[in-house]
């Protein structure tokens, strides 16, 4: 097997405290050695191909610990309501998109945010009926936790005035008790199920297109959180040898029993496609006013959010998963939700009949914590899987809705200091999948335009080294893959990127505009700019 010598004056290995090296020697998909270019060239055996990388630095391959790649892929053929300033503007986009679709086809997509409309207002089915009277419509909010349906979509799913609210969900209703078309959390599932049957797309082809986008921003691995259709599509690409990124695939909680029947175990697979944890929902999201809080939202008396999965069920599901060798990742945003998930994980840890082995317990998002819960996460060894750009997108909304709450908010500094493992991702397409935007947010607590001055709650900022580690080794650790990914050392996979801006040395304001020049996965150049 031939060797390759990748050379660059500044290669960051990710090893804590280690100086940059000037070469990485690979054989097949693995790293054989790192060090001085001259010395490695002399030590190489057989025929060696030398590749000089351009740019300011070479970094370990970036790993998104929480991304919805099927949703990201489908965005290319869906209506996009990001940036709409009013309901009327949103309706105009929806109508124009629907006019380009085949007769009767579903209108899907969304990413709407009524908190940012002028005036802020919750839409309804009648508004959609005006622009789409003869086709079903289902549009998710930017956070994915509320959906907006028209009358036809509700009728096809059998939702009417007599339909009771499901556990973990809520149908918004008008004064007469009729559903308004706003479906919160689990209430959207009947319409989603109907759409999944009737709305077909070529997901493998869409994922191939998304794969190029992910490689172009320096991602070499992803932890996908989408459903079984996404798994099937990736397995098709795997069989076709079309994968260029490595995929760690979560199991939807609705599929847990089937996954156990199929003998799936976390870590099964290989370096290209592997089984991840089961994904459980503890609560909703801030923007939808459905994250589970200990106290009501400011200006919304009596609303403490939604416990999407009751506590006893979280414990039962987590125990079932762990017993079957499946790790657990539980979505929790509100402080009460995080507290309950930690309580559930503490029950598992105290159960001497359970053997966690190398299974990692995770909390996805970990946005708002009671002050004492950072230390509890560390004590339990729970991974804080967080998305830094959620902080910079939502800080003004957090200030508004959580005023007066005693909370740790997006507290990655406090968590890291306490000893809790950090893993960073994007939650794309909720946010951009570009990890350099996440690095900037983690380092500065600012948006790309520099707001707010000095950063929001700047005491929670990370150093560039810490932020990069959370996007590389931290994500690998969360997936139980830290022996294979996250660092550039012998025996690990040859996954790395060359960039035009060194995030460990450049002024932070330059990081968001970083351009990836070359992405190497498994010792092969999988993407190059220009």
N, C-alpha and C positions, 0 to 999 in steps of 0.2 A: 504494500500500500504506500503510495507516494506521500511525501511530506510537503507541507507548505510553510513558508516563513513569512509572516505578516510583520512588516516593519513600520514604525512611526516613532518620532522623537519623544512622544508623551503618551504612554499607554498606562491608564489607571487600572490596576488589577482588582481594586475593591478590598484588598486585604487591609485591615485596620493598621494605620501607621506605616504602611509600606510605601517606599518611594516609587515613582513611575518607572517602568521598564521601557525598552526600545524594541522589543520583538516578542512575538508569540509564535511558537512552533507547533503545528498541528499535524495530526495523522488521522485520516478519516474524519470523524466528527468530533474528536477529542483533542484537548490540549496536551501536548507532550512536555513542553517546557516553556518557561517565560524567563526573560532576562535581557542581557546585552545582545544586540543584533549580531555583532561580530562573533562572539563566543558561541551563540546558538548555530550560526551558519557553519562554523567549524565542527560542531558536535553532531550536526544532522547526519543521518545515514541515507545512502542511496541518492536518488534523484530528488532534488528539492526545488520547488517552484517558489520564487521570491515575489512577494506582492507588496508594493509600497502604498500605504494608505495616506490620503490627503487629509487636510483639516488641522484643527487646533488640538485635538485630543482624540483618544480612543477610550471608550467606556465599556464596561461589561454590558451585555445585552439587557435592555430594559424589559421589565416583566410587569404587566398590568394585572394586579391581584383581584380586580373586580370590574368586569366589562361584559356588556351584552352585545356580542358580535353579530348575532342574527338581527337584532333590532337595528344595529348600526348599518348592517348590510341592506336591510329593507328600507332604510331612510332614503336610499337612492331612488326608489320608485314610489315613495309616499309623499303626502302633502306635509310640508314643513311650515309650522306656524311660529317658529322662533322669530323674535324681534317684532311681532305684530304689536301695535300700540293701542288698538281698539278692537272691540268685538266686530265692528263692521269691516275692518281691514282683514281680520281672520276669515270672515265669511266670504269676502271677495276672493281670497286665495283658495278657499275650499271649493267654491263654485267654479273657478277657472281650472283647478285640478280635475274636478269631476267631469268637466266637459271634454277632457282628453282621454277618458277611460271608456272601455267598451260598455255597451248598454247593460245596466243592471249590476255592474261590478261594484264591489265594496270600495268605499273611500276609507283609507286607513292612514295612520301616521299620527300627526298631532304636534307634540312638544309645545303646547300652548301654556301660557302662564297668565291667568286672569288677575293675579296680584299686580302685574305690571301694566295692565290695560288702564286707559283713562276714559271714564272713571273705572276703578276696579269693580268688576261685577262677575257673578257666576252666570255662565251661559245656560241655555236650555234647549230642549229638543225642537221647540217651535222655530228657533232661529235656524237650526240646521235644516228643518223641513222646508224653509223658504228657498234655500239654494240647492237642496238635494231631496226633492219630494218623492223620487221614484227609484232610489237606490239606498241600501243600508250604509250607515256611517258610524264608525267607532274611532274616536280620537283621544289619545292619552295626553295627560299633562306632561310638562317637562320632567317631572319627577317620577312619572309612571304610576302614581298611586291613586289617581282619579281619572275616570274616563267620561267622555261626552258622547252620547249616542242620540241618533234621531229616532223618530217614531217607528220607522220601518224596522230598524235594528232591534228595538225593544219588542216589537210584535213578533219578530221571528224567534226571539229567545223566550217568548211567553211571559214577559214581564209586564205586569199591570198593577192596578190599584190594590188588588188582593194579594199581591206577591209579598210575603214577609221578608224583612231584612235577614240576610244570612248571618251566621256567626262570623265575626270578623269583617263585616261589611255593612254598607248603608246605602239605600236608595233615597236620594233627595226627593222630596215630595212638595207639591204645591198645596194651597189651602184646602183643595178638595181631596187631597190624598193621592193624587195621580203622580206617577214618577215624572220628574222634570227632565230626565235624560242624563243627570249627573249621577255617576255610579262610583261609590267610594270603596276602595280596597276590594274585598272578596265579592262585592256586588257586581263587579264587571265580569266575573268568570263565565256566567251563562252566555253572554254576548261574545266574549272571546272564544268560547268553545264553538259557537255557531260560525263565527268568522273563520276559525281554523279549518272547518270542514268545507266552507263555501269559497274561501279566498285562497287560491293556489298561486304559488310563485316558484321560481326556480332558485331555491335557496343555495344549492351548491355553487351555482354560477355567481350569485350575489356575494357569497362568502369569498370566492376567489378575488372579486373586485375589492372587497373590504380588506383582504389580506395584503394587497399592494399598498393600501392606505396605511395600514398598521406598520408595515415594514418601513414605509417612508418616514415615519416619525420615530423610528428606532426601537420599536417593540419586536422582540424576538420570541417572547412567550406571552400567553394570555391565560387567565383563569376565567373561563366563560361561565356566565350565570344563567344563560337562556335555557330553553326547554329541550324536550326529547327530539323535536324536529331538527334542532340545531345539531344535536349529537349525531343523528342519522346522516345529516349532510356532511359533517366533518368526517365521519367514518367512510363515506363515499370518496371524499377527497383523499383520505388516507390510503384507501385501496388503490386509487388511481395514481398514487405517488405525486399528488399535486400540492401537498402541504409544504409551505415554506416557513411557517411559524409553528411553534410548539403550543399544543392546546391541552389544558387541564380542565376537564369538563365536569361541572357541578351536576348533581341530581336534583330535579325538582321534588319538593316534598310530596307532591301528589303522586309521584312515581316511585316513592321509596319502597313500597311493598313489592312492586314488580322488579325493581333493581335487586332487592334481596333474593327474590325467586331466581333471578338470573345469575346469582352469585357474584354480583359486582362488589368490588372492594376498593376503597380509596388507595390509589397508587398502582392499581392494575393497569396494564398497558406497557408502553415503552416511552422513550424520550420525546416522541412526536405527538402521541395522543395517549392520555391517561385519565383515569376516573378520579374525580374530585370528591368533595364532601356533599352531603345533602344540604339543600338550602331551605331554611325555615324562616317564616316571617313573624317577627315579634310585634311589629307595629307598622305604621304608615310613614308619612313624610311631613316635614315642616310646612312646605308650600301648600300642601293639601289640607293642613290643619288636622292631620290624622296621626302624627307621631304621638306615642303614649307618654304623657307627662304626669308628674306628680301633682302639678297645679295647673289650673286652666290657662289657656292662652290669653294674653292681654287683649281686652276688647271683645272677648268671646266667652262670657261667663258660662260655666258649666261644661265647657268642652275641654276635656283632657286627652283627646285623641282616641285612637282605637287600638285595643289589644287584638291584633289580627288573629293570633293563635293564643288561646287561653294558657295560663301557666302550666296547669297539670298536663295539657297536651304537649307543650314544649318538652317537659321532662320525659314524657312517655316516648315521644318521637326521637329525642336525642338518645335515650337509653336503647331503643330498638336499633337505631343506626349504629351506635358504638358496639353493641353486642354482635352485629353483623360485620364489623370491621370497616365501617363507613364513618369518616370524620363528619363534623357538624359545623356549619356556618349559619349563624342566625342573624337576620337583619334586625337591628335595633338602633333607632335614632333618638327617641325621647329618653329622658333620664329614668323614668319609671320602667320603660321597656328594657333599658340596659341593666337596671337593677334586677329585674326579674330573670333575665337571661343568665346573669351571673349567679343568681340563686339556683337556677336550674343546673348550671355547670358545677356548682358546689355540691349539689346532691349527687351528681355522677362521680365527682372526685371522692366523695365520702363512702360510696358504695363499693365495698371490698370485693363484691362478686364480679365487678367489671374490671377489665384490663384494657386501659386506653392504649397501651403499647406506644407506638409512634404517632397515633392519631392526634391531629391538632384541632383544638376547639377554637372557633373564631367568632368574633362579633363583626358583622358587616356594617360599616359606617361609624358606629361608636361616636356619634356627634355630640350628644349632650349627656354629661355624667354628673351624678352627685359627687361632691369633692372626695369622699372616701372610697369611691369605686375604682379610681385609678390604681390604688394600692391593691385592691381586691383582684383586679385583672392580673396584676403582676404575680400575686401570690398563687393564683390558679393557673398561671401560664397561658392565659387566654390571649390569642393574637388579636390586636386591634387593626382590622382591615379598613383603612380609611382612604378618602379621596380628597386631597388638599384643595382642589378647585371648588369643591362644595362650600368650603369656608369662605372663599373670596366672592363666590357668587351670592351667597345667602346671608352675609353678615348684616346687611341692613334689615332684612326680614327677621333675622334672629333678634336684633335690637328691638324691633317693633313688637313681635309676638311673644318674646320671652322676657320682656322688661320686668325687673323685680325678682326674677328667679335666681336662686343661688346655684350656679352651674359651672362646671368646666365645659367649655365649648371648643370643639375641634382641638382638643388639648394634647396634641402630639408631644409637646415638650414635657408636660407633666407625666404623661404615660411612659415616655422613654426614660425619664429620670427615675420613675418608680420601678423600672425593670420590665415593663410589658413589651412584648415583641410588636414591632410596627411593620405593616405591609401596606404599600401604597398602590392605588389604582386610579381609574378615572370615572367609572360608572357610565362610560359612553354607551349610548348617545346622549345621556342626560347632560354630560359635559363633553368637551373635546377629548378624543383619545390621546392627544399630544402630551407625552409625559413631561416635556420641558415646561409646559404651562403649570403642571402639578409641582415640579421642582421649584419654580419661581414662587408659587403660592406658599409652599412649605417654608421656604427660606425667608420670605418677606412679609407674609400675611397681607399681601396687596394684590389687586388686580393688575393685569398687564399694563394698564394706563397709569399705574402708580397710586391709585386710590385704595384706601384712605392714606393720607400722609402719615408716615411712620409705621403703618401696618395696623390691622385690627387685632387688638389684644396681643401686642408684639412680644409679650413675655413667653408666648407659646411658639415662637419661631425656632426652626432648626438650623444647624449649620449646613452648608452645602454637602459635606461628607455624609452627615446623618440622613439628609433628604435622599441623596443618591442611593445610600444603602437600603432605605426603605423601598425604593423602586427596583432593587436588584436582589440582594441577598434576602431582604425581609420578605419579599413576595415568594421567593423560592422556599424559605423556611415555612411560611404559612401553608404551602402546598406539600410539605414534607419532601422537598426536592433540593434542599440546601447542600446535599452532597454532590449534586450534579450541576447546579446553576448558581448564579449570583456573584461568583468570583472568577477571575481569570487565573486559575492555578492548574497544575498538572493533574490529569484525571477527570477534570470537569469538561463540560461541553464547550466547544469553540464557538461561542455566541458573543458577538461584540459589535459595536457601532463606531464609526468615525464621524465626528461632528465638526462644524466650523467654529463652534464656541465651546470653550472648556468651562463647564458649569462649576468646576471646583476652583477656578482662578479668575473668571471674568466678573465684571460688575454685575450684580444681580439683575439690573434692569435690562441687560442684554440677553438673558437666558430665554425669555419667551420667543425671541426671534431666531433661536438656534435652528440651523438647517442640518439635517442628517445627510451625509455625503455617501456613505456606504454602510450597508447592513449585512453582516456575516452571520449565518446560522449553520451550525454543524460544519464549520470550516469551509463553507461555500458562500460566495457572494450571491446573495438572494435579491438585493436591490441596490441600485446606484442612482444618484441624482444626475440630471442632464442627459 
